[in-house]
Amino acid sequence: MDTPRGRAPVAQVAGGAALALAGGAAVALVAGDLVGSASPAAETVFTGLWVVGWVLVVWAVLVGGAAAVLLGRGLSRGRRPVLTETLLVVATVVVLAAVVVSHPVVGSGGGTG
């Protein structure tokens, strides 16, 4: 491993951060669905959670993309990837795919409770 002992590879840290952001987005969007938009107060909370959820999705995509690039650069240099790095990037993609499919921005159910 190229890193000093006791330090996690950058791709591993970025993958963990991306997975945390994707998980936070999923929680925010599901919580917004649970709150619903039956009353004006509930609609305000729902809208706030919806916006927070999608901001977290965008950040998860950016950080996850950076983690994937770092992982790819390591592979191109002949370094074997750490299993944790790969699993974090794959898990991030799976969570983001599930969030985007279940909470479309536009179309059927987009932005509605």
Secondary structure, DSSP 8 states (H G I E B T S, - for coil): --S-TT---HHHHHHHHHHHHHHHHHHHHHHHHHH-SSSHHHHHHHHHHHHHHHHHHHHHHHHHHHHHHHHHHHHHTT----HHHHHHHHHHHHHHHHHHHHS-SSSTTTT--
